[in-house]
Amino acid sequence: MPNRPETTELLRISRPRFWIYVFGPFLVGLAAAIVSPGQLLTVPAVVYGLYFLLPANLLIYGINDIFDYETDRLNPKKTDYEALVTPEKRRPLAVAILATNLPFLAALP
């Protein structure tokens, strides 16, 4: 599928420079919820931490990019250090968003 987003493109769409906005509140909540430092490295803490790094950000920013093409194509930063999601890449991006988010949703207790 030639319009399938590459891994590096998915990373750019997830906007790593903004990951702290999602991962940071997770860390604050985790720190407030734990009783002992050993709880930082439990399987649920690590799995949720991984989720709030890439998949959650890809969900947030990917959906934004799917629906904001007309505005984004006029934005120079979309070609400099972010990714412009063209109309033919919308569906493959939606599939990538589902593929990275559904496993975490299925793992919820």
The first five atom37 places (N, CA, C, CB, O) and aatype in JSON, in Angstrom:
{
  "aatype": [12, 14, 2, 1, 14, 6, 16, 16, 6, 10, 10, 1, 9, 15, 1, 14, 1, 13, 17, 9, 18, 19, 13, 7, 14, 13, 10, 19, 7, 10, 0, 0, 0, 9, 19, 15, 14, 7, 5, 10, 10, 16, 19, 14, 0, 19, 19, 18, 7, 10, 18, 13, 10, 10, 14, 0, 2, 10, 10, 9, 18, 7, 9, 2, 3, 9, 13, 3, 18, 6, 16, 3, 1, 10, 2, 14, 11, 11, 16, 3, 18, 6, 0, 10, 19, 16, 14, 6, 11, 1, 1, 14, 10, 0, 19, 0, 9, 10, 0, 16, 2, 10, 14, 13, 10, 0, 0, 10, 14],
  "atom_mask": [
    [1, 1, 1, 1, 1],
    [1, 1, 1, 1, 1],
    [1, 1, 1, 1, 1],
    [1, 1, 1, 1, 1],
    [1, 1, 1, 1, 1],
    [1, 1, 1, 1, 1],
    [1, 1, 1, 1, 1],
    [1, 1, 1, 1, 1],
    [1, 1, 1, 1, 1],
    [1, 1, 1, 1, 1],
    [1, 1, 1, 1, 1],
    [1, 1, 1, 1, 1],
    [1, 1, 1, 1, 1],
    [1, 1, 1, 1, 1],
    [1, 1, 1, 1, 1],
    [1, 1, 1, 1, 1],
    [1, 1, 1, 1, 1],
    [1, 1, 1, 1, 1],
    [1, 1, 1, 1, 1],
    [1, 1, 1, 1, 1],
    [1, 1, 1, 1, 1],
    [1, 1, 1, 1, 1],
    [1, 1, 1, 1, 1],
    [1, 1, 1, 0, 1],
    [1, 1, 1, 1, 1],
    [1, 1, 1, 1, 1],
    [1, 1, 1, 1, 1],
    [1, 1, 1, 1, 1],
    [1, 1, 1, 0, 1],
    [1, 1, 1, 1, 1],
    [1, 1, 1, 1, 1],
    [1, 1, 1, 1, 1],
    [1, 1, 1, 1, 1],
    [1, 1, 1, 1, 1],
    [1, 1, 1, 1, 1],
    [1, 1, 1, 1, 1],
    [1, 1, 1, 1, 1],
    [1, 1, 1, 0, 1],
    [1, 1, 1, 1, 1],
    [1, 1, 1, 1, 1],
    [1, 1, 1, 1, 1],
    [1, 1, 1, 1, 1],
    [1, 1, 1, 1, 1],
    [1, 1, 1, 1, 1],
    [1, 1, 1, 1, 1],
    [1, 1, 1, 1, 1],
    [1, 1, 1, 1, 1],
    [1, 1, 1, 1, 1],
    [1, 1, 1, 0, 1],
    [1, 1, 1, 1, 1],
    [1, 1, 1, 1, 1],
    [1, 1, 1, 1, 1],
    [1, 1, 1, 1, 1],
    [1, 1, 1, 1, 1],
    [1, 1, 1, 1, 1],
    [1, 1, 1, 1, 1],
    [1, 1, 1, 1, 1],
    [1, 1, 1, 1, 1],
    [1, 1, 1, 1, 1],
    [1, 1, 1, 1, 1],
    [1, 1, 1, 1, 1],
    [1, 1, 1, 0, 1],
    [1, 1, 1, 1, 1],
    [1, 1, 1, 1, 1],
    [1, 1, 1, 1, 1],
    [1, 1, 1, 1, 1],
    [1, 1, 1, 1, 1],
    [1, 1, 1, 1, 1],
    [1, 1, 1, 1, 1],
    [1, 1, 1, 1, 1],
    [1, 1, 1, 1, 1],
    [1, 1, 1, 1, 1],
    [1, 1, 1, 1, 1],
    [1, 1, 1, 1, 1],
    [1, 1, 1, 1, 1],
    [1, 1, 1, 1, 1],
    [1, 1, 1, 1, 1],
    [1, 1, 1, 1, 1],
    [1, 1, 1, 1, 1],
    [1, 1, 1, 1, 1],
    [1, 1, 1, 1, 1],
    [1, 1, 1, 1, 1],
    [1, 1, 1, 1, 1],
    [1, 1, 1, 1, 1],
    [1, 1, 1, 1, 1],
    [1, 1, 1, 1, 1],
    [1, 1, 1, 1, 1],
    [1, 1, 1, 1, 1],
    [1, 1, 1, 1, 1],
    [1, 1, 1, 1, 1],
    [1, 1, 1, 1, 1],
    [1, 1, 1, 1, 1],
    [1, 1, 1, 1, 1],
    [1, 1, 1, 1, 1],
    [1, 1, 1, 1, 1],
    [1, 1, 1, 1, 1],
    [1, 1, 1, 1, 1],
    [1, 1, 1, 1, 1],
    [1, 1, 1, 1, 1],
    [1, 1, 1, 1, 1],
    [1, 1, 1, 1, 1],
    [1, 1, 1, 1, 1],
    [1, 1, 1, 1, 1],
    [1, 1, 1, 1, 1],
    [1, 1, 1, 1, 1],
    [1, 1, 1, 1, 1],
    [1, 1, 1, 1, 1],
    [1, 1, 1, 1, 1],
    [1, 1, 1, 1, 1]
  ],
  "atom_positions": [
    [[0.85, -1.19, 0.0], [0.0, 0.0, 0.0], [0.89, 1.24, 0.0], [-0.97, 0.0, 1.23], [1.47, 1.56, 1.04]],
    [[1.02, 1.94, -1.11], [1.97, 3.06, -1.22], [1.63, 4.24, -0.31], [2.02, 3.53, -2.63], [2.53, 5.01, 0.02]],
    [[0.4, 4.41, 0.09], [0.02, 5.54, 0.92], [0.06, 5.21, 2.41], [-1.36, 6.01, 0.55], [-0.35, 6.02, 3.25]],
    [[0.55, 4.02, 2.75], [0.65, 3.63, 4.16], [1.69, 4.5, 4.84], [1.01, 2.12, 4.3], [2.81, 4.64, 4.33]],
    [[1.35, 5.1, 5.99], [2.34, 5.94, 6.68], [3.53, 5.11, 7.16], [1.69, 6.67, 7.86], [3.35, 4.03, 7.72]],
    [[4.72, 5.61, 6.95], [5.94, 4.97, 7.44], [6.02, 5.17, 8.95], [7.2, 5.54, 6.73], [5.37, 6.06, 9.51]],
    [[6.84, 4.36, 9.62], [7.01, 4.49, 11.06], [7.51, 5.87, 11.44], [7.98, 3.42, 11.58], [7.01, 6.47, 12.4]],
    [[8.47, 6.39, 10.7], [8.98, 7.73, 11.02], [7.91, 8.8, 10.82], [10.21, 8.05, 10.16], [7.87, 9.79, 11.55]],
    [[7.05, 8.59, 9.84], [5.96, 9.54, 9.62], [4.95, 9.48, 10.76], [5.27, 9.27, 8.27], [4.43, 10.51, 11.19]],
    [[4.66, 8.27, 11.24], [3.75, 8.13, 12.38], [4.33, 8.82, 13.61], [3.47, 6.64, 12.68], [3.6, 9.45, 14.38]],
    [[5.63, 8.7, 13.79], [6.26, 9.4, 14.91], [6.12, 10.91, 14.76], [7.75, 9.02, 15.02], [5.82, 11.61, 15.72]],
    [[6.34, 11.41, 13.57], [6.2, 12.86, 13.34], [4.76, 13.32, 13.56], [6.65, 13.22, 11.91], [4.53, 14.39, 14.12]],
    [[3.79, 12.5, 13.13], [2.38, 12.84, 13.34], [2.05, 12.87, 14.83], [1.47, 11.82, 12.62], [1.23, 13.69, 15.26]],
    [[2.68, 12.0, 15.62], [2.41, 11.96, 17.07], [3.04, 13.13, 17.82], [2.91, 10.66, 17.65], [2.79, 13.3, 19.01]],
    [[3.86, 13.91, 17.14], [4.48, 15.13, 17.68], [5.24, 14.89, 18.99], [3.42, 16.19, 17.91], [4.8, 15.33, 20.05]],
    [[6.37, 14.19, 18.91], [7.14, 13.87, 20.13], [7.46, 15.07, 21.02], [8.42, 13.21, 19.73], [7.57, 14.92, 22.23]],
    [[7.61, 16.24, 20.43], [7.92, 17.4, 21.28], [6.76, 17.76, 22.19], [8.29, 18.6, 20.41], [6.94, 18.52, 23.15]],
    [[5.56, 17.23, 21.92], [4.41, 17.49, 22.78], [4.04, 16.3, 23.67], [3.22, 17.87, 21.93], [3.06, 16.37, 24.42]],
    [[4.81, 15.22, 23.6], [4.47, 14.03, 24.39], [4.35, 14.33, 25.87], [5.52, 12.96, 24.17], [3.55, 13.71, 26.56]],
    [[5.13, 15.27, 26.37], [5.11, 15.57, 27.8], [3.74, 16.06, 28.24], [6.18, 16.62, 28.13], [3.38, 15.91, 29.41]],
    [[2.95, 16.64, 27.33], [1.62, 17.14, 27.69], [0.66, 16.01, 28.04], [1.05, 17.96, 26.55], [-0.3, 16.23, 28.78]],
    [[0.9, 14.82, 27.53], [0.06, 13.66, 27.85], [0.77, 12.77, 28.86], [-0.28, 12.86, 26.57], [0.15, 12.31, 29.82]],
    [[2.05, 12.53, 28.66], [2.81, 11.65, 29.55], [3.04, 12.3, 30.91], [4.15, 11.28, 28.91], [3.05, 11.6, 31.93]],
    [[3.23, 13.61, 30.95], [3.46, 14.32, 32.21], [2.32, 14.15, 33.2], [0.0, 0.0, 0.0], [2.56, 13.77, 34.34]],
    [[1.07, 14.43, 32.8], [-0.04, 14.21, 33.73], [-0.17, 12.75, 34.17], [-1.33, 14.66, 33.1], [-0.55, 12.48, 35.31]],
    [[0.15, 11.81, 33.27], [0.15, 10.4, 33.68], [1.16, 10.19, 34.81], [0.48, 9.48, 32.48], [0.84, 9.55, 35.81]],
    [[2.37, 10.73, 34.64], [3.4, 10.56, 35.67], [2.98, 11.2, 36.99], [4.72, 11.16, 35.2], [3.23, 10.64, 38.06]],
    [[2.37, 12.37, 36.93], [1.9, 13.03, 38.15], [0.84, 12.17, 38.83], [1.32, 14.44, 37.83], [0.89, 11.97, 40.05]],
    [[-0.11, 11.66, 38.06], [-1.14, 10.78, 38.62], [-0.56, 9.51, 39.2], [0.0, 0.0, 0.0], [-0.98, 9.05, 40.26]],
    [[0.41, 8.93, 38.5], [1.07, 7.72, 38.99], [1.79, 8.0, 40.29], [2.04, 7.17, 37.95], [1.69, 7.23, 41.25]],
    [[2.53, 9.1, 40.34], [3.26, 9.45, 41.56], [2.31, 9.68, 42.73], [4.12, 10.71, 41.33], [2.63, 9.33, 43.87]],
    [[1.15, 10.26, 42.46], [0.17, 10.5, 43.52], [-0.49, 9.21, 43.99], [-0.88, 11.49, 43.05], [-0.93, 9.12, 45.14]],
    [[-0.57, 8.22, 43.11], [-1.3, 7.0, 43.43], [-0.45, 5.92, 44.09], [-1.9, 6.45, 42.2], [-0.99, 5.05, 44.77]],
    [[0.86, 5.97, 43.91], [1.68, 4.88, 44.44], [1.91, 5.04, 45.94], [3.03, 4.82, 43.71], [1.88, 6.14, 46.48]],
    [[2.12, 3.9, 46.59], [2.41, 3.89, 48.02], [3.91, 3.73, 48.24], [1.63, 2.75, 48.73], [4.47, 4.27, 49.2]],
    [[4.56, 2.97, 47.34], [6.0, 2.76, 47.47], [6.65, 2.91, 46.1], [6.31, 1.36, 48.08], [6.01, 2.68, 45.08]],
    [[7.93, 3.29, 46.06], [8.63, 3.46, 44.77], [8.63, 2.2, 43.91], [10.05, 3.89, 45.02], [8.71, 2.31, 42.68]],
    [[8.55, 1.04, 44.51], [8.52, -0.2, 43.75], [7.32, -0.31, 42.82], [0.0, 0.0, 0.0], [7.36, -1.07, 41.85]],
    [[6.28, 0.43, 43.11], [5.08, 0.39, 42.27], [5.27, 1.11, 40.94], [3.91, 0.99, 43.02], [4.45, 0.98, 40.04]],
    [[6.35, 1.87, 40.82], [6.62, 2.57, 39.56], [6.91, 1.6, 38.42], [7.78, 3.52, 39.72], [6.64, 1.9, 37.26]],
    [[7.47, 0.44, 38.75], [7.88, -0.51, 37.72], [6.97, -1.73, 37.64], [9.29, -0.96, 37.97], [7.41, -2.79, 37.19]],
    [[5.73, -1.61, 38.08], [4.8, -2.71, 37.92], [4.37, -2.79, 36.46], [3.56, -2.54, 38.86], [4.49, -1.82, 35.71]],
    [[3.88, -3.95, 36.06], [3.46, -4.13, 34.67], [2.39, -3.11, 34.26], [2.93, -5.55, 34.46], [2.53, -2.49, 33.21]],
    [[1.33, -2.9, 35.06], [0.34, -1.9, 34.64], [0.93, -0.49, 34.5], [-0.81, -1.86, 35.63], [0.59, 0.23, 33.56]],
    [[1.8, -0.1, 35.41], [2.4, 1.24, 35.33], [3.22, 1.4, 34.06], [3.27, 1.52, 36.57], [3.16, 2.44, 33.41]],
    [[3.99, 0.39, 33.72], [4.82, 0.45, 32.51], [3.95, 0.42, 31.25], [5.84, -0.72, 32.5], [4.2, 1.17, 30.31]],
    [[2.95, -0.45, 31.24], [2.07, -0.55, 30.06], [1.32, 0.76, 29.83], [1.07, -1.71, 30.22], [1.26, 1.27, 28.71]],
    [[0.75, 1.31, 30.9], [0.04, 2.58, 30.76], [1.01, 3.7, 30.38], [-0.71, 2.94, 32.06], [0.68, 4.58, 29.59]],
    [[2.2, 3.67, 30.94], [3.21, 4.66, 30.58], [3.55, 4.61, 29.1], [0.0, 0.0, 0.0], [3.65, 5.65, 28.45]],
    [[3.71, 3.41, 28.58], [3.98, 3.26, 27.14], [2.81, 3.78, 26.31], [4.25, 1.8, 26.79], [3.0, 4.41, 25.27]],
    [[1.6, 3.52, 26.79], [0.42, 4.0, 26.07], [0.42, 5.52, 25.98], [-0.87, 3.51, 26.75], [0.15, 6.09, 24.92]],
    [[0.72, 6.17, 27.1], [0.66, 7.64, 27.12], [1.86, 8.29, 26.45], [0.55, 8.12, 28.54], [1.94, 9.52, 26.4]],
    [[2.78, 7.51, 25.94], [3.85, 8.07, 25.11], [3.39, 8.12, 23.66], [5.16, 7.23, 25.24], [3.01, 9.19, 23.17]],
    [[3.41, 7.0, 22.96], [3.1, 7.04, 21.53], [1.62, 6.88, 21.17], [3.87, 5.98, 20.83], [1.08, 7.77, 20.52]],
    [[0.95, 5.8, 21.56], [-0.42, 5.6, 21.06], [-1.4, 6.73, 21.38], [-0.96, 4.33, 21.6], [-2.16, 7.14, 20.52]],
    [[-1.38, 7.23, 22.61], [-2.32, 8.3, 22.97], [-2.04, 9.56, 22.16], [-2.22, 8.61, 24.48], [-2.97, 10.24, 21.73]],
    [[-0.78, 9.87, 21.96], [-0.43, 11.06, 21.18], [-0.76, 10.88, 19.7], [1.06, 11.38, 21.34], [-1.2, 11.82, 19.04]],
    [[-0.56, 9.68, 19.19], [-0.94, 9.41, 17.8], [-2.45, 9.54, 17.65], [-0.47, 8.0, 17.36], [-2.93, 10.04, 16.63]],
    [[-3.2, 9.1, 18.64], [-4.66, 9.24, 18.62], [-5.06, 10.72, 18.58], [-5.28, 8.55, 19.85], [-5.84, 11.13, 17.73]],
    [[-4.52, 11.49, 19.5], [-4.88, 12.91, 19.6], [-4.48, 13.68, 18.34], [-4.22, 13.54, 20.83], [-5.32, 14.31, 17.69]],
    [[-3.21, 13.62, 18.01], [-2.71, 14.44, 16.91], [-3.04, 13.86, 15.54], [-1.21, 14.62, 17.03], [-3.19, 14.6, 14.57]],
    [[-3.15, 12.54, 15.46], [-3.51, 11.9, 14.2], [-4.92, 12.25, 13.77], [0.0, 0.0, 0.0], [-5.17, 12.57, 12.61]],
    [[-5.86, 12.17, 14.72], [-7.24, 12.55, 14.4], [-7.3, 14.02, 14.0], [-8.18, 12.27, 15.6], [-8.0, 14.39, 13.06]],
    [[-6.57, 14.84, 14.73], [-6.51, 16.26, 14.37], [-6.02, 16.44, 12.94], [-5.59, 17.03, 15.35], [-6.6, 17.21, 12.17]],
    [[-4.96, 15.73, 12.59], [-4.39, 15.88, 11.24], [-5.31, 15.32, 10.16], [-3.05, 15.18, 11.17], [-5.32, 15.83, 9.03]],
    [[-6.08, 14.29, 10.48], [-7.02, 13.74, 9.5], [-8.06, 14.78, 9.11], [-7.71, 12.48, 10.07], [-8.45, 14.88, 7.95]],
    [[-8.52, 15.55, 10.08], [-9.61, 16.49, 9.83], [-9.15, 17.92, 9.53], [-10.51, 16.52, 11.0], [-9.98, 18.75, 9.15]],
    [[-7.88, 18.22, 9.68], [-7.4, 19.6, 9.5], [-6.53, 19.79, 8.25], [-6.62, 20.02, 10.7], [-5.71, 20.71, 8.22]],
    [[-6.69, 18.97, 7.24], [-5.82, 19.06, 6.07], [-5.86, 20.44, 5.42], [-6.22, 18.0, 5.05], [-4.81, 20.98, 5.08]],
    [[-7.03, 21.0, 5.23], [-7.14, 22.28, 4.52], [-6.37, 23.38, 5.24], [-8.61, 22.68, 4.38], [-5.78, 24.24, 4.58]],
    [[-6.37, 23.37, 6.55], [-5.6, 24.36, 7.32], [-4.13, 23.98, 7.36], [-6.16, 24.48, 8.75], [-3.25, 24.83, 7.18]],
    [[-3.86, 22.69, 7.59], [-2.48, 22.23, 7.74], [-1.65, 22.43, 6.48], [-2.46, 20.77, 8.13], [-0.45, 22.69, 6.57]],
    [[-2.25, 22.32, 5.32], [-1.48, 22.45, 4.07], [-0.93, 23.86, 3.89], [-2.35, 22.07, 2.86], [-0.01, 24.08, 3.1]],
    [[-1.5, 24.82, 4.61], [-1.02, 26.2, 4.55], [0.01, 26.5, 5.64], [-2.18, 27.17, 4.68], [0.57, 27.6, 5.69]],
    [[0.26, 25.53, 6.5], [1.14, 25.72, 7.66], [2.55, 25.22, 7.32], [0.58, 24.97, 8.9], [2.74, 24.03, 7.1]],
    [[3.56, 26.11, 7.28], [4.91, 25.68, 6.9], [5.53, 24.66, 7.86], [5.81, 26.88, 6.83], [6.37, 23.87, 7.43]],
    [[5.15, 24.65, 9.12], [5.75, 23.68, 10.05], [5.32, 22.25, 9.73], [5.38, 24.02, 11.49], [5.97, 21.3, 10.16]],
    [[4.22, 22.09, 8.99], [3.77, 20.75, 8.63], [4.71, 20.09, 7.63], [2.36, 20.81, 8.05], [4.73, 18.86, 7.52]],
    [[5.47, 20.87, 6.91], [6.44, 20.28, 5.98], [7.85, 20.36, 6.53], [6.37, 20.97, 4.63], [8.74, 19.66, 6.04]],
    [[8.08, 21.2, 7.53], [9.43, 21.33, 8.1], [9.73, 20.24, 9.12], [9.58, 22.7, 8.77], [10.68, 19.47, 8.93]],
    [[8.95, 20.14, 10.19], [9.27, 19.16, 11.23], [8.07, 18.37, 11.72], [9.9, 19.85, 12.39], [8.22, 17.51, 12.59]],
    [[6.89, 18.63, 11.2], [5.74, 17.78, 11.47], [5.37, 17.11, 10.15], [4.53, 18.61, 12.06], [6.08, 17.27, 9.16]],
    [[4.28, 16.38, 10.12], [3.89, 15.68, 8.9], [2.54, 16.17, 8.41], [3.85, 14.16, 9.13], [1.62, 16.36, 9.2]],
    [[2.44, 16.38, 7.12], [1.18, 16.76, 6.5], [0.46, 15.49, 6.07], [1.4, 17.73, 5.29], [0.98, 14.72, 5.27]],
    [[-0.72, 15.27, 6.6], [-1.5, 14.08, 6.26], [-2.4, 14.44, 5.08], [-2.36, 13.58, 7.49], [-3.4, 15.13, 5.22]],
    [[-2.01, 13.94, 3.91], [-2.77, 14.2, 2.69], [-4.03, 13.34, 2.68], [-1.9, 13.92, 1.43], [-4.1, 12.33, 3.38]],
    [[-5.04, 13.74, 1.9], [-6.3, 12.98, 1.9], [-6.14, 11.48, 1.64], [-7.21, 13.55, 0.86], [-6.86, 10.68, 2.23]],
    [[-5.21, 11.1, 0.78], [-5.04, 9.66, 0.5], [-4.39, 8.91, 1.66], [-4.2, 9.47, -0.75], [-4.38, 7.68, 1.66]],
    [[-3.85, 9.62, 2.63], [-3.24, 8.95, 3.79], [-4.16, 8.94, 5.01], [-1.93, 9.64, 4.16], [-3.79, 8.42, 6.07]],
    [[-5.36, 9.49, 4.87], [-6.29, 9.53, 6.01], [-6.68, 8.13, 6.48], [-7.54, 10.31, 5.63], [-6.57, 7.82, 7.66]],
    [[-7.14, 7.31, 5.56], [-7.59, 5.97, 5.94], [-6.45, 5.13, 6.52], [-8.22, 5.25, 4.73], [-6.62, 4.53, 7.57]],
    [[-5.28, 5.07, 5.86], [-4.18, 4.3, 6.46], [-3.77, 4.83, 7.84], [-2.97, 4.32, 5.54], [-3.41, 4.05, 8.71]],
    [[-3.84, 6.14, 8.03], [-3.52, 6.7, 9.34], [-4.57, 6.27, 10.36], [-3.43, 8.24, 9.28], [-4.22, 5.93, 11.49]],
    [[-5.84, 6.29, 9.98], [-6.9, 5.85, 10.89], [-6.68, 4.39, 11.29], [-8.28, 6.02, 10.24], [-6.9, 4.03, 12.45]],
    [[-6.27, 3.56, 10.35], [-5.98, 2.16, 10.65], [-4.8, 2.06, 11.62], [-5.66, 1.37, 9.35], [-4.84, 1.26, 12.56]],
    [[-3.77, 2.86, 11.41], [-2.61, 2.85, 12.31], [-3.01, 3.32, 13.71], [-1.49, 3.76, 11.76], [-2.53, 2.77, 14.71]],
    [[-3.88, 4.31, 13.79], [-4.35, 4.78, 15.1], [-5.1, 3.66, 15.81], [-5.27, 6.03, 14.94], [-4.88, 3.41, 17.0]],
    [[-5.99, 3.0, 15.1], [-6.73, 1.88, 15.7], [-5.79, 0.75, 16.11], [-7.78, 1.34, 14.72], [-5.93, 0.19, 17.2]],
    [[-4.83, 0.44, 15.25], [-3.91, -0.67, 15.54], [-3.03, -0.4, 16.76], [-3.03, -0.93, 14.33], [-2.65, -1.33, 17.46]],
    [[-2.71, 0.86, 17.01], [-1.87, 1.17, 18.17], [-2.68, 1.42, 19.43], [-1.01, 2.39, 17.87], [-2.13, 1.34, 20.53]],
    [[-3.96, 1.71, 19.31], [-4.77, 2.02, 20.49], [-5.66, 0.87, 20.96], [-5.62, 3.2, 20.2], [-5.84, 0.7, 22.16]],
    [[-6.21, 0.09, 20.05], [-7.12, -0.98, 20.44], [-6.49, -2.03, 21.36], [-7.64, -1.66, 19.22], [-7.17, -2.49, 22.28]],
    [[-5.24, -2.43, 21.16], [-4.66, -3.4, 22.1], [-4.66, -2.89, 23.55], [-3.24, -3.75, 21.68], [-4.88, -3.67, 24.48]],
    [[-4.41, -1.62, 23.74], [-4.42, -1.06, 25.09], [-5.84, -1.01, 25.64], [-3.79, 0.34, 25.1], [-6.06, -1.27, 26.82]],
    [[-6.79, -0.69, 24.79], [-8.19, -0.67, 25.21], [-8.64, -2.08, 25.59], [-9.08, -0.1, 24.09], [-9.34, -2.26, 26.59]],
    [[-8.24, -3.06, 24.8], [-8.61, -4.44, 25.09], [-7.97, -4.95, 26.37], [-8.2, -5.34, 23.93], [-8.5, -5.85, 27.01]],
    [[-6.84, -4.37, 26.76], [-6.13, -4.82, 27.96], [-6.67, -4.2, 29.24], [-4.66, -4.5, 27.83], [-6.26, -4.59, 30.34]],
    [[-7.58, -3.24, 29.11], [-8.13, -2.61, 30.32], [-8.89, -3.64, 31.15], [-9.05, -1.42, 29.95], [-9.56, -4.51, 30.61]],
    [[-8.79, -3.52, 32.47], [-9.52, -4.48, 33.32], [-11.03, -4.26, 33.27], [-9.04, -4.38, 34.77], [-11.78, -4.98, 33.93]]
  ]
}
